[in-house]
Amino acid sequence: MKFTTSALFAVLSLAAYVKADSYANFFSDTNCNVDGSIGFDMHNDGCFVQAGRKSVYIPNTGLINDQFCLVSTHADGSCSCQSQAYDFTATGFCHELDPTVKSYRFIHNYDIPNEFTSYTLALATATSLVSADYFANFFIDEHCNEDGSIGFDMTNPGCFAWAGAKSVYIPNSGFVNDQFCLVMTHDDDHCSCQDQSYDFTATGFCAVLDGTVKSYRFIGGSCGSDTCGR
């Protein structure tokens, strides 16, 4: 099949779609704060077990009307049937769960046209390394609950502005000792220098921010010295 411009556009659009934050995290408390799980890809309809969980953080995928369903099974850990279901739009919020559920799976109301099957299969292979959850979400409250942002990829060192954030949810990447640094700039929105930084391991938790930072960027490894002269 000839690789046309329209096909290329479709693949590039899908690539952008895959890069959106689609990883849901499950928690042991009802407020999406305690014992965050690894990220579960909401585009993967496979069954998984998260017994005893009391809440789930649904990320903001950045897409309008991005509809999903969370299917729950109380009887077993293999999703043998649907005993409960929750329809939602992925806008970034915490949802309380029934801790008696034994297994879950996500269903996404999105279909890829058949003519792009070969391209999407190739794209899925090329983006397999993105399967770990590396998307951090910023919030306007101190408990990672209110007005969740789109996911910011912690493996991308680019600068971004998110003024007024008072907390950030750091996902569980699923890798032991996965070290990062959150570099902060108070004076401008283009990361001109570092006047504050935060070293962390991506284990799934909510970190409080001071609310006065204007721009951020993530880097892999440990933080360096401040460069703003503050």
C-alpha positions as CSV (number, residue, x, y, z in Angstrom):
1,M,0.0,0.0,0.0
2,K,1.3,3.4,-0.9
3,F,2.1,5.6,2.1
4,T,0.0,8.7,1.4
5,T,0.1,12.1,3.0
6,S,-3.3,11.5,4.6
7,A,-2.1,8.2,6.1
8,L,1.1,9.9,7.4
9,F,-1.1,12.6,9.0
10,A,-3.3,9.9,10.6
11,V,-0.2,8.1,12.1
12,L,1.2,11.3,13.4
13,S,-2.1,12.2,15.0
14,L,-2.3,8.8,16.6
15,A,1.3,9.2,17.9
16,A,0.2,12.4,19.6
17,Y,-2.8,10.6,21.0
18,V,-0.6,7.8,22.5
19,K,1.6,10.4,24.1
20,A,-1.3,11.9,26.0
21,D,-1.6,10.8,29.7
22,S,-3.9,7.8,29.7
23,Y,-2.5,6.0,32.8
24,A,-4.9,5.6,35.7
25,N,-3.5,5.1,39.2
26,F,-5.2,3.2,42.0
27,F,-5.0,4.1,45.7
28,S,-5.6,2.6,49.2
29,D,-7.5,5.6,50.5
30,T,-10.6,7.4,49.2
31,N,-8.8,10.6,48.2
32,C,-6.1,9.4,45.7
33,N,-3.2,10.1,48.1
34,V,-2.0,6.9,49.7
35,D,0.0,4.0,48.2
36,G,-0.3,4.9,44.5
37,S,-0.2,2.0,42.1
38,I,1.7,1.8,38.8
39,G,-0.2,3.4,35.9
40,F,-2.7,1.2,34.1
41,D,-3.2,2.2,30.5
42,M,-6.9,3.0,29.9
43,H,-6.5,2.1,26.2
44,N,-5.6,-1.5,27.1
45,D,-8.8,-3.5,27.7
46,G,-6.9,-6.3,29.4
47,C,-7.9,-7.5,32.9
48,F,-5.9,-6.5,36.0
49,V,-6.2,-7.0,39.8
50,Q,-6.2,-4.1,42.3
51,A,-8.1,-5.7,45.2
52,G,-8.9,-3.5,48.2
53,R,-8.4,-0.2,46.4
54,K,-10.6,2.7,47.5
55,S,-10.0,5.3,44.8
56,V,-8.6,5.8,41.3
57,Y,-7.1,8.9,39.7
58,I,-8.4,9.3,36.2
59,P,-5.9,11.4,34.2
60,N,-6.7,14.3,31.9
61,T,-5.9,13.0,28.4
62,G,-6.2,16.5,26.9
63,L,-8.9,15.3,24.4
64,I,-12.5,16.6,24.5
65,N,-15.1,14.0,25.2
66,D,-12.6,11.2,25.7
67,Q,-15.0,8.5,26.9
68,F,-14.1,5.4,28.9
69,C,-15.8,2.7,31.0
70,L,-14.3,1.1,34.1
71,V,-15.6,-2.5,34.3
72,S,-15.5,-4.1,37.8
73,T,-15.8,-7.7,38.9
74,H,-16.5,-8.6,42.5
75,A,-16.4,-12.4,42.2
76,D,-12.9,-13.1,40.9
77,G,-9.5,-11.8,39.7
78,S,-10.1,-12.6,36.1
79,C,-12.8,-10.2,35.0
80,S,-15.1,-13.2,34.3
81,C,-18.2,-10.9,34.2
82,Q,-19.3,-7.3,34.8
83,S,-20.9,-6.7,38.2
84,Q,-20.4,-3.0,38.2
85,A,-19.5,-0.3,35.6
86,Y,-18.5,3.4,35.7
87,D,-18.7,5.6,32.6
88,F,-16.5,8.7,32.6
89,T,-14.7,11.3,30.6
90,A,-10.9,11.6,31.2
91,T,-10.7,15.1,32.5
92,G,-8.4,14.6,35.5
93,F,-10.1,13.7,38.8
94,C,-10.2,11.3,41.7
95,H,-13.0,8.7,41.8
96,E,-14.0,6.7,44.9
97,L,-14.1,2.9,44.5
98,D,-15.7,-0.1,46.2
99,P,-12.9,-1.9,47.9
100,T,-14.6,-5.2,47.6
101,V,-13.9,-5.3,43.8
102,K,-11.3,-7.9,42.9
103,S,-10.6,-7.1,39.2
104,Y,-11.0,-4.4,36.6
105,R,-10.6,-3.5,33.0
106,F,-11.0,-0.3,31.0
107,I,-13.0,0.0,27.8
108,H,-12.3,3.0,25.5
109,N,-15.0,4.3,23.2
110,Y,-12.6,5.0,20.3
111,D,-12.1,3.0,17.1
112,I,-9.2,3.2,14.7
113,P,-10.2,3.0,11.0
114,N,-9.3,-0.4,9.4
115,E,-7.2,1.2,6.6
116,F,-4.7,2.3,9.2
117,T,-4.3,-1.0,10.9
118,S,-0.8,-1.7,9.5
119,Y,0.4,1.7,10.5
120,T,-1.0,1.6,14.0
121,L,0.5,-1.8,14.6
122,A,3.9,-0.4,13.6
123,L,3.3,2.6,15.8
124,A,2.3,0.4,18.7
125,T,5.6,-1.4,18.4
126,A,7.6,1.8,18.1
127,T,6.0,3.3,21.2
128,S,6.1,0.2,23.4
129,L,8.6,1.9,25.7
130,V,6.0,4.5,26.6
131,S,4.0,1.8,28.4
132,A,5.4,2.9,31.8
133,D,3.6,5.8,33.5
134,Y,5.8,8.9,33.3
135,F,3.0,11.5,33.3
136,A,2.9,13.9,36.2
137,N,-0.3,15.9,36.9
138,F,-0.4,19.4,38.5
139,F,-3.3,20.6,40.8
140,I,-4.5,23.8,42.3
141,D,-5.0,22.3,45.8
142,E,-2.4,20.7,48.1
143,H,-3.8,17.2,48.0
144,C,-3.7,16.3,44.2
145,N,-7.5,16.4,44.0
146,E,-8.7,19.7,42.3
147,D,-8.5,20.7,38.7
148,G,-5.9,18.2,37.5
149,S,-3.8,19.2,34.5
150,I,-2.9,17.2,31.4
151,G,-0.1,14.8,32.0
152,F,3.5,16.2,31.6
153,D,6.0,13.6,30.5
154,M,8.8,13.4,33.1
155,T,11.2,12.0,30.4
156,N,10.8,15.3,28.4
157,P,13.2,18.0,29.7
158,G,11.3,20.8,27.9
159,C,10.0,23.8,29.8
160,F,6.3,24.3,30.6
161,A,4.3,26.9,32.5
162,W,1.8,26.0,35.1
163,A,1.5,29.0,37.4
164,G,-0.4,28.6,40.7
165,A,0.0,24.8,41.1
166,K,0.0,23.8,44.8
167,S,0.7,20.1,44.3
168,V,1.9,17.5,41.7
169,Y,1.1,13.9,41.4
170,I,4.3,11.9,40.7
171,P,3.3,8.6,39.1
172,N,4.7,5.2,39.9
173,S,6.8,4.4,36.9
174,G,7.1,0.7,37.8
175,F,11.0,0.9,38.0
176,V,13.0,0.8,41.2
177,N,15.1,3.8,41.9
178,D,13.7,5.8,38.9
179,Q,15.2,9.2,39.8
180,F,14.1,12.6,38.6
181,C,14.4,16.2,39.4
182,L,11.7,18.9,39.1
183,V,13.4,22.2,38.2
184,M,11.4,25.3,39.2
185,T,11.6,29.0,38.2
186,H,9.7,31.7,40.1
187,D,10.6,34.7,37.9
188,D,9.4,33.8,34.4
189,D,7.5,31.2,32.4
190,H,10.4,30.0,30.2
191,C,12.7,28.3,32.8
192,S,15.5,30.9,32.4
193,C,17.2,29.5,35.5
194,Q,16.8,27.2,38.5
195,D,15.9,28.8,41.8
196,Q,14.3,25.8,43.4
197,S,14.4,22.0,42.8
198,Y,13.0,18.8,44.1
199,D,14.7,15.4,43.9
200,F,12.4,12.4,43.8
201,T,11.9,8.7,42.9
202,A,8.8,8.0,40.8
203,T,6.9,5.7,43.3
204,G,3.4,7.2,43.1
205,F,2.7,10.0,45.5
206,C,1.4,13.6,45.9
207,A,4.0,16.3,46.5
208,V,3.1,19.8,47.8
209,L,4.3,22.9,45.8
210,D,4.5,26.5,47.0
211,G,2.0,27.9,44.5
212,T,4.4,30.8,43.4
213,V,6.4,28.9,40.7
214,K,5.8,30.1,37.2
215,S,7.6,27.5,35.1
216,Y,8.9,23.9,35.5
217,R,10.9,21.2,33.7
218,F,11.7,17.6,34.6
219,I,15.2,16.1,34.2
220,G,16.4,12.6,34.7
221,G,18.8,11.9,37.6
222,S,19.7,14.3,40.5
223,C,19.2,18.0,40.8
224,G,22.1,20.4,40.3
225,S,22.8,23.7,42.2
226,D,20.5,26.6,41.8
227,T,21.5,29.1,39.1
228,C,19.2,32.1,39.7
229,G,21.4,33.7,42.4
230,R,18.5,33.8,44.8
